[in-house]
Amino acid sequence: MRNSKLLNGGTRGHGGYTAASVEVLEGLDPVRRRPGMYTDTQRPNHLAQEVVDNAADEAVAGFADKIEVILHEDGALQVIDNGRGMP
């Protein structure tokens, strides 16, 4: 498991659940592991809409003049813009 650890040297799958069983995820790992905690799982395309909307908002506000949206063959969506980034 990348960039994760159990507190107090605990291990998973051995005995009961304790504070040592809590796994700390770092960086974007929490979002990658459990995206449903960060978006409406009934509408997973909502994430794509939010990213495109952010790029459009930056352009309308005068902070960007380029937005490129690419839908890859595997279904992944890529948004490239020259705005200030995600708030």
N, CA, C and O atoms as a Tinker XYZ file with bonds, in Angstrom:
   348  protein
     1  N      0.831000   -1.159000    0.000000    73     2
     2  CA     0.000000    0.000000    0.000000    64     1     3
     3  C      0.886000    1.236000    0.000000    63     2     4     5
     4  O      1.758000    1.361000    0.859000    81     3
     5  N      0.687000    2.136000   -0.927000    73     3     6
     6  CA     1.502000    3.321000   -1.080000    64     5     7
     7  C      1.214000    4.384000   -0.038000    63     6     8     9
     8  O      0.050000    4.629000    0.281000    81     7
     9  N      2.235000    5.017000    0.499000    73     7    10
    10  CA     2.103000    6.164000    1.380000    64     9    11
    11  C      1.087000    5.973000    2.501000    63    10    12    13
    12  O      0.360000    6.911000    2.832000    81    11
    13  N      1.020000    4.810000    3.078000    73    11    14
    14  CA     0.102000    4.616000    4.196000    64    13    15
    15  C      0.819000    3.892000    5.314000    63    14    16    17
    16  O      1.804000    3.188000    5.094000    81    15
    17  N      0.308000    4.077000    6.513000    73    15    18
    18  CA     0.900000    3.408000    7.661000    64    17    19
    19  C     -0.180000    3.243000    8.715000    63    18    20    21
    20  O     -1.191000    3.945000    8.698000    81    19
    21  N      0.035000    2.337000    9.606000    73    19    22
    22  CA    -0.866000    2.170000   10.733000    64    21    23
    23  C     -0.248000    2.851000   11.937000    63    22    24    25
    24  O      0.957000    2.749000   12.167000    81    23
    25  N     -1.075000    3.547000   12.704000    73    23    26
    26  CA    -0.571000    4.243000   13.882000    64    25    27
    27  C     -0.094000    3.260000   14.941000    63    26    28    29
    28  O     -0.615000    2.149000   15.039000    81    27
    29  N      0.867000    3.650000   15.713000    73    27    30
    30  CA     1.388000    2.862000   16.844000    64    29    31
    31  C      1.859000    1.470000   16.439000    63    30    32    33
    32  O      1.806000    0.543000   17.248000    81    31
    33  N      2.313000    1.311000   15.214000    73    31    34
    34  CA     2.842000    0.022000   14.776000    64    33    35
    35  C      1.803000   -1.066000   14.613000    63    34    36    37
    36  O      2.160000   -2.240000   14.518000    81    35
    37  N      0.533000   -0.717000   14.579000    73    35    38
    38  CA    -0.533000   -1.712000   14.443000    64    37    39
    39  C     -0.509000   -2.400000   13.089000    63    38    40    41
    40  O      0.077000   -1.894000   12.133000    81    39
    41  N     -1.142000   -3.540000   13.019000    73    39    42
    42  CA    -1.257000   -4.262000   11.758000    64    41    43
    43  C     -2.715000   -4.578000   11.497000    63    42    44    45
    44  O     -3.514000   -4.684000   12.427000    81    43
    45  N     -3.061000   -4.727000   10.225000    73    43    46
    46  CA    -4.431000   -5.050000    9.845000    64    45    47
    47  C     -4.662000   -6.542000    9.905000    63    46    48    49
    48  O     -3.759000   -7.331000    9.628000    81    47
    49  N     -5.889000   -6.933000   10.270000    73    47    50
    50  CA    -6.282000   -8.333000   10.196000    64    49    51
    51  C     -5.859000   -9.192000   11.368000    63    50    52    53
    52  O     -6.048000  -10.408000   11.324000    81    51
    53  N     -5.301000   -8.618000   12.402000    73    51    54
    54  CA    -4.837000   -9.395000   13.553000    64    53    55
    55  C     -5.555000   -8.925000   14.811000    63    54    56    57
    56  O     -5.197000   -7.893000   15.380000    81    55
    57  N     -6.555000   -9.664000   15.246000    73    55    58
    58  CA    -7.254000   -9.316000   16.479000    64    57    59
    59  C     -8.331000   -8.279000   16.256000    63    58    60    61
    60  O     -8.845000   -8.137000   15.147000    81    59
    61  N     -8.677000   -7.546000   17.319000    73    59    62
    62  CA    -9.756000   -6.570000   17.284000    64    61    63
    63  C     -9.321000   -5.226000   16.739000    63    62    64    65
    64  O     -8.155000   -5.004000   16.412000    81    63
    65  N    -10.286000   -4.350000   16.654000    73    63    66
    66  CA   -10.063000   -2.995000   16.162000    64    65    67
    67  C     -9.653000   -2.095000   17.324000    63    66    68    69
    68  O    -10.364000   -2.013000   18.326000    81    67
    69  N     -8.525000   -1.428000   17.196000    73    67    70
    70  CA    -8.040000   -0.498000   18.216000    64    69    71
    71  C     -7.561000    0.775000   17.534000    63    70    72    73
    72  O     -7.582000    0.872000   16.307000    81    71
    73  N     -7.136000    1.736000   18.316000    73    71    74
    74  CA    -6.587000    2.970000   17.753000    64    73    75
    75  C     -5.400000    2.670000   16.847000    63    74    76    77
    76  O     -5.154000    3.396000   15.884000    81    75
    77  N     -4.671000    1.617000   17.147000    73    75    78
    78  CA    -3.520000    1.242000   16.323000    64    77    79
    79  C     -3.954000    0.729000   14.957000    63    78    80    81
    80  O     -3.133000    0.622000   14.046000    81    79
    81  N     -5.232000    0.412000   14.808000    73    79    82
    82  CA    -5.741000   -0.095000   13.537000    64    81    83
    83  C     -6.034000    1.018000   12.537000    63    82    84    85
    84  O     -6.304000    0.739000   11.368000    81    83
    85  N     -5.987000    2.263000   12.974000    73    83    86
    86  CA    -6.306000    3.393000   12.111000    64    85    87
    87  C     -5.194000    3.581000   11.092000    63    86    88    89
    88  O     -4.029000    3.744000   11.454000    81    87
    89  N     -5.556000    3.559000    9.829000    73    87    90
    90  CA    -4.589000    3.736000    8.745000    64    89    91
    91  C     -4.566000    5.198000    8.331000    63    90    92    93
    92  O     -5.622000    5.779000    8.079000    81    91
    93  N     -3.394000    5.802000    8.255000    73    91    94
    94  CA    -3.239000    7.193000    7.862000    64    93    95
    95  C     -2.843000    7.225000    6.391000    63    94    96    97
    96  O     -1.796000    6.701000    6.011000    81    95
    97  N     -3.686000    7.844000    5.568000    73    95    98
    98  CA    -3.399000    7.983000    4.144000    64    97    99
    99  C     -2.882000    9.386000    3.888000    63    98   100   101
   100  O     -3.349000   10.344000    4.504000    81    99
   101  N     -1.920000    9.515000    2.983000    73    99   102
   102  CA    -1.287000   10.798000    2.731000    64   101   103
   103  C     -1.510000   11.245000    1.303000    63   102   104   105
   104  O     -1.786000   10.431000    0.422000    81   103
   105  N     -1.387000   12.548000    1.076000    73   103   106
   106  CA    -1.530000   13.100000   -0.264000    64   105   107
   107  C     -2.920000   12.850000   -0.838000    63   106   108   109
   108  O     -3.925000   13.092000   -0.171000    81   107
   109  N     -2.974000   12.364000   -2.077000    73   107   110
   110  CA    -4.247000   12.080000   -2.746000    64   109   111
   111  C     -4.728000   10.658000   -2.524000    63   110   112   113
   112  O     -5.774000   10.274000   -3.047000    81   111
   113  N     -3.983000    9.867000   -1.756000    73   111   114
   114  CA    -4.384000    8.479000   -1.525000    64   113   115
   115  C     -5.784000    8.336000   -0.928000    63   114   116   117
   116  O     -6.496000    7.403000   -1.301000    81   115
   117  N     -6.215000    9.220000   -0.016000    73   115   118
   118  CA    -7.582000    9.060000    0.497000    64   117   119
   119  C     -8.639000    9.170000   -0.604000    63   118   120   121
   120  O     -9.619000    8.425000   -0.602000    81   119
   121  N     -8.441000   10.090000   -1.535000    73   119   122
   122  CA    -9.402000   10.269000   -2.633000    64   121   123
   123  C     -9.361000    9.074000   -3.574000    63   122   124   125
   124  O    -10.400000    8.599000   -4.032000    81   123
   125  N     -8.160000    8.592000   -3.859000    73   123   126
   126  CA    -8.036000    7.436000   -4.755000    64   125   127
   127  C     -8.663000    6.179000   -4.148000    63   126   128   129
   128  O     -9.289000    5.392000   -4.858000    81   127
   129  N     -8.497000    5.994000   -2.858000    73   127   130
   130  CA    -9.005000    4.784000   -2.199000    64   129   131
   131  C    -10.506000    4.808000   -1.970000    63   130   132   133
   132  O    -11.168000    3.775000   -2.067000    81   131
   133  N    -11.051000    5.992000   -1.666000    73   131   134
   134  CA   -12.482000    6.094000   -1.345000    64   133   135
   135  C    -13.087000    7.344000   -1.976000    63   134   136   137
   136  O    -13.454000    8.280000   -1.267000    81   135
   137  N    -13.195000    7.364000   -3.312000    73   135   138
   138  CA   -13.724000    8.559000   -3.981000    64   137   139
   139  C    -15.150000    8.896000   -3.567000    63   138   140   141
   140  O    -15.546000   10.060000   -3.619000    81   139
   141  N    -15.926000    7.901000   -3.158000    73   139   142
   142  CA   -17.303000    8.139000   -2.749000    64   141   143
   143  C    -17.435000    9.041000   -1.539000    63   142   144   145
   144  O    -18.502000    9.610000   -1.305000    81   143
   145  N    -16.367000    9.181000   -0.767000    73   143   146
   146  CA   -16.396000   10.076000    0.388000    64   145   147
   147  C    -16.290000   11.536000   -0.041000    63   146   148   149
   148  O    -16.598000   12.438000    0.738000    81   147
   149  N    -15.858000   11.769000   -1.272000    73   147   150
   150  CA   -15.583000   13.124000   -1.727000    64   149   151
   151  C    -16.510000   13.584000   -2.838000    63   150   152   153
   152  O    -16.434000   14.738000   -3.260000    81   151
   153  N    -17.376000   12.719000   -3.318000    73   151   154
   154  CA   -18.299000   13.077000   -4.387000    64   153   155
   155  C    -19.566000   12.257000   -4.265000    63   154   156   157
   156  O    -19.609000   11.263000   -3.540000    81   155
   157  N    -20.579000   12.672000   -4.964000    73   155   158
   158  CA   -21.850000   11.958000   -4.998000    64   157   159
   159  C    -21.660000   10.690000   -5.820000    63   158   160   161
   160  O    -21.485000   10.767000   -7.036000    81   159
   161  N    -21.690000    9.535000   -5.187000    73   159   162
   162  CA   -21.436000    8.283000   -5.903000    64   161   163
   163  C    -22.554000    7.939000   -6.874000    63   162   164   165
   164  O    -22.371000    7.090000   -7.746000    81   163
   165  N    -23.714000    8.585000   -6.739000    73   163   166
   166  CA   -24.784000    8.367000   -7.708000    64   165   167
   167  C    -24.485000    9.080000   -9.025000    63   166   168   169
   168  O    -25.053000    8.748000  -10.065000    81   167
   169  N    -23.587000   10.063000   -8.967000    73   167   170
   170  CA   -23.226000   10.833000  -10.155000    64   169   171
   171  C    -21.704000   10.975000  -10.235000    63   170   172   173
   172  O    -21.179000   12.061000   -9.989000    81   171
   173  N    -20.992000    9.906000  -10.573000    73   171   174
   174  CA   -19.525000   10.014000  -10.608000    64   173   175
   175  C    -19.024000   11.017000  -11.642000    63   174   176   177
   176  O    -17.911000   11.525000  -11.511000    81   175
   177  N    -19.823000   11.313000  -12.669000    73   175   178
   178  CA   -19.401000   12.308000  -13.660000    64   177   179
   179  C    -19.391000   13.715000  -13.078000    63   178   180   181
   180  O    -18.898000   14.648000  -13.712000    81   179
   181  N    -19.925000   13.867000  -11.892000    73   179   182
   182  CA   -19.939000   15.169000  -11.232000    64   181   183
   183  C    -18.517000   15.701000  -11.038000    63   182   184   185
   184  O    -18.296000   16.908000  -11.129000    81   183
   185  N    -17.565000   14.827000  -10.776000    73   183   186
   186  CA   -16.168000   15.262000  -10.630000    64   185   187
   187  C    -15.663000   15.917000  -11.904000    63   186   188   189
   188  O    -15.015000   16.963000  -11.857000    81   187
   189  N    -15.963000   15.298000  -13.049000    73   187   190
   190  CA   -15.541000   15.864000  -14.332000    64   189   191
   191  C    -16.183000   17.229000  -14.538000    63   190   192   193
   192  O    -15.524000   18.169000  -14.983000    81   191
   193  N    -17.459000   17.335000  -14.218000    73   191   194
   194  CA   -18.172000   18.604000  -14.360000    64   193   195
   195  C    -17.536000   19.686000  -13.497000    63   194   196   197
   196  O    -17.393000   20.824000  -13.944000    81   195
   197  N    -17.154000   19.351000  -12.278000    73   195   198
   198  CA   -16.533000   20.328000  -11.385000    64   197   199
   199  C    -15.212000   20.840000  -11.946000    63   198   200   201
   200  O    -14.926000   22.035000  -11.870000    81   199
   201  N    -14.405000   19.945000  -12.509000    73   199   202
   202  CA   -13.104000   20.351000  -13.048000    64   201   203
   203  C    -13.289000   21.244000  -14.268000    63   202   204   205
   204  O    -12.610000   22.263000  -14.401000    81   203
   205  N    -14.208000   20.867000  -15.163000    73   203   206
   206  CA   -14.477000   21.689000  -16.347000    64   205   207
   207  C    -15.047000   23.047000  -15.920000    63   206   208   209
   208  O    -14.640000   24.081000  -16.449000    81   207
   209  N    -15.978000   23.048000  -14.974000    73   207   210
   210  CA   -16.557000   24.306000  -14.487000    64   209   211
   211  C    -15.499000   25.213000  -13.877000    63   210   212   213
   212  O    -15.539000   26.427000  -14.077000    81   211
   213  N    -14.550000   24.639000  -13.134000    73   211   214
   214  CA   -13.486000   25.445000  -12.546000    64   213   215
   215  C    -12.646000   26.110000  -13.637000    63   214   216   217
   216  O    -12.307000   27.289000  -13.531000    81   215
   217  N    -12.313000   25.356000  -14.680000    73   215   218
   218  CA   -11.533000   25.923000  -15.786000    64   217   219
   219  C    -12.314000   27.043000  -16.472000    63   218   220   221
   220  O    -11.746000   28.082000  -16.806000    81   219
   221  N    -13.614000   26.834000  -16.681000    73   219   222
   222  CA   -14.447000   27.856000  -17.321000    64   221   223
   223  C    -14.550000   29.107000  -16.443000    63   222   224   225
   224  O    -14.483000   30.227000  -16.949000    81   223
   225  N    -14.711000   28.920000  -15.143000    73   223   226
   226  CA   -14.772000   30.064000  -14.226000    64   225   227
   227  C    -13.494000   30.890000  -14.290000    63   226   228   229
   228  O    -13.547000   32.119000  -14.270000    81   227
   229  N    -12.355000   30.226000  -14.365000    73   227   230
   230  CA   -11.074000   30.927000  -14.464000    64   229   231
   231  C    -11.008000   31.751000  -15.748000    63   230   232   233
   232  O    -10.523000   32.883000  -15.735000    81   231
   233  N    -11.492000   31.188000  -16.854000    73   231   234
   234  CA   -11.471000   31.903000  -18.133000    64   233   235
   235  C    -12.407000   33.115000  -18.095000    63   234   236   237
   236  O    -12.033000   34.202000  -18.535000    81   235
   237  N    -13.609000   32.930000  -17.576000    73   235   238
   238  CA   -14.577000   34.030000  -17.493000    64   237   239
   239  C    -14.043000   35.156000  -16.609000    63   238   240   241
   240  O    -14.288000   36.330000  -16.884000    81   239
   241  N    -13.319000   34.805000  -15.557000    73   239   242
   242  CA   -12.760000   35.803000  -14.640000    64   241   243
   243  C    -11.489000   36.449000  -15.185000    63   242   244   245
   244  O    -10.938000   37.352000  -14.555000    81   243
   245  N    -11.020000   35.999000  -16.342000    73   243   246
   246  CA    -9.845000   36.598000  -16.955000    64   245   247
   247  C     -8.516000   36.025000  -16.505000    63   246   248   249
   248  O     -7.467000   36.608000  -16.778000    81   247
   249  N     -8.542000   34.879000  -15.814000    73   247   250
   250  CA    -7.307000   34.277000  -15.327000    64   249   251
   251  C     -6.815000   33.128000  -16.193000    63   250   252   253
   252  O     -5.801000   32.508000  -15.871000    81   251
   253  N     -7.509000   32.832000  -17.279000    73   251   254
   254  CA    -7.097000   31.753000  -18.191000    64   253   255
   255  C     -7.600000   32.081000  -19.587000    63   254   256   257
   256  O     -8.634000   32.728000  -19.754000    81   255
   257  N     -6.858000   31.626000  -20.585000    73   255   258
   258  CA    -7.321000   31.788000  -21.964000    64   257   259
   259  C     -7.175000   30.494000  -22.759000    63   258   260   261
   260  O     -7.263000   30.498000  -23.987000    81   259
   261  N     -6.951000   29.387000  -22.053000    73   259   262
   262  CA    -6.819000   28.089000  -22.713000    64   261   263
   263  C     -7.494000   27.023000  -21.852000    63   262   264   265
   264  O     -7.206000   26.896000  -20.662000    81   263
   265  N     -8.400000   26.257000  -22.472000    73   263   266
   266  CA    -9.013000   25.095000  -21.824000    64   265   267
   267  C     -9.039000   23.979000  -22.852000    63   266   268   269
   268  O     -9.578000   24.148000  -23.945000    81   267
   269  N     -8.463000   22.852000  -22.506000    73   267   270
   270  CA    -8.457000   21.678000  -23.380000    64   269   271
   271  C     -9.056000   20.511000  -22.600000    63   270   272   273
   272  O     -8.610000   20.198000  -21.497000    81   271
   273  N    -10.067000   19.874000  -23.180000    73   271   274
   274  CA   -10.719000   18.730000  -22.549000    64   273   275
   275  C    -10.491000   17.521000  -23.444000    63   274   276   277
   276  O    -10.836000   17.544000  -24.626000    81   275
   277  N     -9.912000   16.465000  -22.884000    73   275   278
   278  CA    -9.595000   15.250000  -23.644000    64   277   279
   279  C    -10.309000   14.073000  -22.998000    63   278   280   281
   280  O    -10.161000   13.829000  -21.801000    81   279
   281  N    -11.079000   13.348000  -23.793000    73   279   282
   282  CA   -11.699000   12.111000  -23.332000    64   281   283
   283  C    -10.870000   10.965000  -23.896000    63   282   284   285
   284  O    -10.854000   10.748000  -25.108000    81   283
   285  N    -10.192000   10.241000  -23.037000    73   283   286
   286  CA    -9.314000    9.155000  -23.453000    64   285   287
   287  C    -10.115000    7.891000  -23.759000    63   286   288   289
   288  O    -11.249000    7.740000  -23.305000    81   287
   289  N     -9.517000    6.988000  -24.530000    73   287   290
   290  CA   -10.190000    5.747000  -24.925000    64   289   291
   291  C    -10.624000    4.911000  -23.731000    63   290   292   293
   292  O    -11.622000    4.195000  -23.813000    81   291
   293  N     -9.893000    4.988000  -22.621000    73   291   294
   294  CA   -10.246000    4.189000  -21.439000    64   293   295
   295  C    -11.339000    4.845000  -20.593000    63   294   296   297
   296  O    -11.696000    4.333000  -19.532000    81   295
   297  N    -11.869000    5.977000  -21.062000    73   295   298
   298  CA   -12.939000    6.663000  -20.348000    64   297   299
   299  C    -12.460000    7.757000  -19.416000    63   298   300   301
   300  O    -13.276000    8.481000  -18.846000    81   299
   301  N    -11.151000    7.893000  -19.252000    73   299   302
   302  CA   -10.611000    8.947000  -18.390000    64   301   303
   303  C    -10.785000   10.304000  -19.062000    63   302   304   305
   304  O    -10.694000   10.420000  -20.285000    81   303
   305  N    -11.031000   11.313000  -18.262000    73   303   306
   306  CA   -11.182000   12.672000  -18.756000    64   305   307
   307  C    -10.005000   13.493000  -18.260000    63   306   308   309
   308  O     -9.649000   13.431000  -17.083000    81   307
   309  N     -9.405000   14.257000  -19.150000    73   307   310
   310  CA    -8.275000   15.112000  -18.790000    64   309   311
   311  C     -8.636000   16.550000  -19.135000    63   310   312   313
   312  O     -9.097000   16.827000  -20.242000    81   311
   313  N     -8.429000   17.461000  -18.197000    73   311   314
   314  CA    -8.678000   18.878000  -18.426000    64   313   315
   315  C     -7.357000   19.613000  -18.238000    63   314   316   317
   316  O     -6.710000   19.503000  -17.197000    81   315
   317  N     -6.971000   20.361000  -19.263000    73   315   318
   318  CA    -5.732000   21.136000  -19.230000    64   317   319
   319  C     -6.121000   22.596000  -19.419000    63   318   320   321
   320  O     -6.783000   22.945000  -20.397000    81   319
   321  N     -5.714000   23.445000  -18.490000    73   319   322
   322  CA    -5.967000   24.871000  -18.648000    64   321   323
   323  C     -4.795000   25.645000  -18.068000    63   322   324   325
   324  O     -3.924000   25.078000  -17.408000    81   323
   325  N     -4.785000   26.936000  -18.319000    73   323   326
   326  CA    -3.702000   27.758000  -17.777000    64   325   327
   327  C     -4.223000   28.723000  -16.716000    63   326   328   329
   328  O     -3.722000   29.838000  -16.567000    81   327
   329  N     -5.233000   28.274000  -15.987000    73   327   330
   330  CA    -5.778000   29.061000  -14.882000    64   329   331
   331  C     -4.932000   28.913000  -13.628000    63   330   332   333
   332  O     -3.828000   28.370000  -13.667000    81   331
   333  N     -5.463000   29.400000  -12.522000    73   331   334
   334  CA    -4.722000   29.422000  -11.259000    64   333   335
   335  C     -4.733000   28.095000  -10.518000    63   334   336   337
   336  O     -4.022000   27.948000   -9.524000    81   335
   337  N     -5.513000   27.132000  -10.968000    73   335   338
   338  CA    -5.575000   25.834000  -10.293000    64   337   339
   339  C     -6.865000   25.681000   -9.518000    63   338   340   341
   340  O     -7.692000   26.592000   -9.463000    81   339
   341  N     -7.022000   24.511000   -8.922000    73   339   342
   342  CA    -8.240000   24.225000   -8.160000    64   341   343
   343  C     -8.219000   25.003000   -6.847000    63   342   344   345
   344  O     -7.179000   25.107000   -6.198000    81   343
   345  N     -9.378000   25.552000   -6.457000    73   343   346
   346  CA    -9.424000   26.309000   -5.196000    64   345   347
   347  C     -9.268000   25.396000   -3.997000    63   346   348
   348  O     -9.283000   25.864000   -2.858000    81   347
